[in-house]
Amino acid sequence: MGDEEINGDETPESFDDLSFSFQPSSLILSESRPTWAEINLDNLVHNFREMKEVVDPDVAILVAVKADAYGHGAPDCARALERAGASWFGVALPEEGVALRESGIRRPILCLGGFWEGQEDMLIARGLTAAIFRPDLLELLDRAARRAGRIASYHLKVDTGMGRLGVPHRELGDFLDHTARFEKVRLEGVMSHFPSADEPEKDEFTNNQMDLLEEAVEMVRARGHNPTWIHQANSAAAHAYPRSHGNLIRIGGVAYGLWRDATSPDVEPLDWQPVMSLHTRIMFLKTVPPGTPLGYGGLFVTERESRVATLAIGYEDGLPGTLSNRGRVILHGRFAPIVGRVSMDLTLVDVTDVAGVEVGDEVIIIGRQGACHITAEDIAEMTGTISYEITCRISDRVPRVYIGGG
Ligand SMILES: *Cc1c(COP(=O)(O)O)cnc(C)c1O
């Protein structure tokens, strides 16, 4: 350190000087509240193997475990997948990669969203690989590698049509010229991403993206780089476009058994099994006369004498508020409609037509019971989103209960 005195009263000049204390959840969950998400790790491993079986033996698999494994719990999912032979894990933020390392994951981890200035030393210290799409970020990585006395690997992200992150394909030459002087970094992978590989009507667009990535790889090789990994396929492309596989595919959705709204309707699905089911119990039960308003705003008014159950789950737990007065749940192997507004912690269902209902009975929000089945895709369709968002939003307040996983 230099001779400058540090004045404790001064405002820090950069965020590096502030110490953040980040706790994703300060809540100590009790097992007494009967609302939980069951995570079937056997199904996760099964889905992984389903995919593994249909790709060439020399194609490795990266499983995206960003956003806490799409709400399924990244540490437990990654540990089960690591044992099952996943070659890579994909996270959005370096912080998520650090959390994986803390939970014992040893396989390579790709930070799909790159990193922020200030995180480059951490990447190297924790053995995290960054996707790179800006020359200044590569420069930071190069300097951090020099400081650490190491060579840092990165994957070059090329935009072939996603229009989000990635060096625009036509600017790739300039990018490579500009970054040729960085000696402490190694271009270990070339990657891109598909926006529409699940849409058969965009077949031409998707094929064009694959052509552009091929060109990009040639260009990279022509300048003396020797990338180990070429990858572009997400779940949708891995399923519908074998040509897209390169030597690494990146799957998220299908690994979690979320596929109905993520893969092409024109290609036969594999045997993908849902990994998450969401459960709660009845905490209060009453019979009310016709004309009784229920919940905030009296959004529902009974038309008959009704048996109404109050469930221990609300939108804070991740049950979408847009299911107010229109969703349904399963109990006693039957469907029962959600009535009134879904509130923060509680939801009402009309159980008049279900016999023998009692306080404490289990209710399925996502999952199967008897002949009835509700998928995350069903809920997504009703609420105008995709299944990933439904499972991602199951909050930290809902304990994950893991079964199987070897
Ligand atoms: C999340 C993600 C994937 C996985 O996508 P799925 O549709 O869940 O298979 C692949 N690549 C990138 C860059 C991603 O961010």
The ligand as an ORCA input file, in Angstrom:
! r2SCAN-3c Opt
* xyz 0 1
  C     -30.680    -19.832    -19.474
  C     -29.838    -20.033    -20.656
  C     -29.826    -21.249    -21.342
  C     -30.774    -22.372    -21.003
  O     -32.014    -22.098    -21.633
  P     -33.214    -23.142    -21.539
  O     -34.274    -22.604    -22.423
  O     -33.647    -23.162    -20.120
  O     -32.677    -24.450    -21.981
  C     -28.922    -21.400    -22.380
  N     -28.107    -20.397    -22.737
  C     -28.104    -19.206    -22.113
  C     -27.180    -18.125    -22.575
  C     -28.971    -18.968    -21.078
  O     -28.990    -17.783    -20.465
*
